[in-house]
Amino acid sequence: MPSCDVLIVGGGPAGSTCARELVRAGADVLLIDRARFPRDKVCAGWITPAVVDALDLDLVDYAAGQTLQPFRGFRTGSIDGGRRATDFGRVVSYGIRRREFDAYLLARSGVRVLAGEPVRELRRDGRGWRVNGEIHASMIVGAGGHFCPVARHLNQAADGTTHHEQVIAAQEIEFRLDAASSCRVDGEWPELFFWPDLRGYGWCVRKGDVLNVGVGRLDPEAFPATVREFAALVARLGIVPGGVPSPWKGHAYLVHATSQRRVVDDGVVLAGDAAGLALAPSGEGILTAIESGLMAAAIVIAAGGCYTHETLAAYDAALTHRIGPRGRPGPLAHLPGWITRLASRAVFGSTWLTRRILIEDGFLHTRRPPMNRGGTARSV
């Protein structure tokens, strides 16, 4: 029977980051994922310098075998208006393909991997866990994305139901451009299109000869119409001659500020999208996935094999300190629509506000302090 001290469910950035830290600390770790890597993962897919720093990522080594598209600026604006170019004059982010990125991080971690194995059964077994009736683990890190079975188990009510979650719905497609294509998106300039109520945006992100087009919105009932509207806009602008292919793939995620998921219990913590850690308004989840993976590893190591709720509770506190409190939507969430539309016009109409508030704070998170390897913010 396979056994381990720590079982990590999910091989994305949160799981592989946590695994790497635990393996380096000498822990007995097994990672399980229903997919085999590299696996398809549609994602606008960009990483900031903060991600590079948190991962201790060698960009030269990474670019030798994977897509790494430098971004030097953004074109942004309202979906029903013009767009503004914000030129930083230097590289401020990098476009990546998630199928490459995730596979690279997982291989780099050095963890034992059980691939192509979904979690079908999860139950307590004394002080540990029994997974699929065969795997025994003392501790579990749930890092399997929004629909992670560990997150579902941890947040399930006595009657078997889970609480209602206000999710961001998204649909996107990533495809390779024809060699003769005259795609009008510049690789160094991602294009972002915002709805006036600031509850969603669409994007066109080019990474070498690959283009990602998608849309996300916090409004499930209106989402199908939103996707059609954005697809029509992309076609009207002639982003790609001949149009963007279909079908687009759908997924969902939770913004940290509105998430009410429990993230800690006896012998278990959640990380990444499983914990609902995406940042508003961008929906950025890679950075928080990596940071939570580092924090989860640090708390597991510090626990020294005593994986009680009391011992692991410091992880929940660390998430709150680093990312902010959960279940507290920002001030814009309760404002009338006409006020948010006025606010969006003010932002999109100002070069300074667009750069400072929308891009630097909303998408690049340039003023967030970097992290120590132990998962705490360090002074700058």
Secondary structure, DSSP 8 states (H G I E B T S, - for coil): --EEEEEEE--SHHHHHHHHHHHHTT--EEEEESS-SS-------EE-HHHHHHHT--HHHHHHHS--EEE-EEEEEETTS-EEEEE-SS--EEE--HHHHHHHHHHHHT-EEEES-----EEEETTEEEETTTEEEEEEEE-S-TT-HHHHHHTB-TTS-B-----EEEEEEEEE--TT------TTS-EEEE-TTSSEEEEEEEETTEEEEEEEES-GGGHHHHHHHHHHHHHHHTSSTT---S--EEEEE-BTTT-----EETTEEE-GGGG--BBTTTTB-HHHHHHHHHHHHHHHHHHTT---HHHHHHHHHHHHHHH--SS---GGGGS-HHHHHHHHHHHHT-HHHIIIIIIIIIII-TTS--B-TTS-B---
